[in-house]
Amino acid sequence: MIAGLITALLNRKVLEPITKLSEAMKDVSQGDFDKQLETSSRIAEVAQSYNSFNVMTKELRATHILQMDLFLMFHMNLKHL
């Protein structure tokens, strides 16, 4: 019984944040660069990982926007040739 409670607690405190990060990474890999994770975890490593994830998605979003802008400029210039 005590082992079951310990396992449940570990699952909630350790595995849940990892699962949340994994699911968010899957969303980003499918093009959802707006994905952000709440960084208020009491576990410092989780909060730091979530913060790094948020910085990464912000940079990916900016890169994606830049690529789209360059593509549109290139396409518009081709129309005028």
C-alpha positions in Angstrom: 0.0 0.0 0.0 2.8 2.5 0.9 4.7 1.5 -2.2 1.6 2.3 -4.3 1.4 5.7 -2.8 5.0 6.4 -3.3 4.7 5.3 -6.9 1.7 7.5 -7.5 3.5 10.5 -6.0 6.6 9.9 -8.1 4.5 9.5 -11.2 2.7 12.8 -10.5 5.8 14.8 -9.5 8.4 13.4 -12.0 6.7 11.7 -14.9 3.9 14.2 -15.5 6.2 17.1 -16.3 8.2 14.9 -18.6 5.0 13.8 -20.4 3.8 17.4 -20.7 7.1 18.4 -22.2 7.1 15.5 -24.6 3.6 16.2 -25.8 4.5 19.9 -26.3 7.6 18.9 -28.3 5.4 16.7 -30.5 3.1 19.7 -31.2 6.1 21.8 -32.1 7.4 19.1 -34.4 4.1 19.3 -36.3 4.4 23.1 -36.7 2.7 24.5 -33.7 5.3 27.2 -32.8 2.8 29.0 -30.5 3.1 26.3 -27.9 4.2 27.6 -24.5 4.5 25.8 -21.1 3.9 27.2 -17.6 7.2 27.7 -15.9 6.0 27.9 -12.3 7.0 24.4 -11.3 8.5 24.1 -7.8 11.0 21.6 -9.3 13.8 23.9 -10.6 14.9 21.6 -13.4 11.4 21.3 -14.7 10.9 25.1 -14.6 14.2 25.6 -16.4 13.4 23.0 -19.0 10.0 24.6 -19.6 11.6 28.0 -19.9 14.2 26.7 -22.4 11.3 25.2 -24.4 9.5 28.5 -24.4 12.6 30.3 -25.6 13.1 27.7 -28.3 9.5 28.0 -29.6 9.8 31.8 -29.6 12.9 31.6 -31.8 11.3 29.0 -34.1 8.3 31.2 -34.4 10.5 34.2 -35.3 12.5 32.1 -37.8 9.3 30.8 -39.4 7.9 34.3 -39.8 11.1 35.5 -41.4 11.1 32.6 -43.8 7.5 33.3 -44.8 8.3 37.0 -45.3 11.3 36.2 -47.5 9.3 33.7 -49.5 6.5 36.3 -50.1 9.1 39.0 -51.1 10.8 36.6 -53.5 7.4 35.6 -54.9 6.3 39.2 -55.4 9.6 40.1 -57.1 9.2 37.2 -59.5 5.8 38.5 -60.5 7.3 41.9 -61.5 10.0 40.4 -63.7 
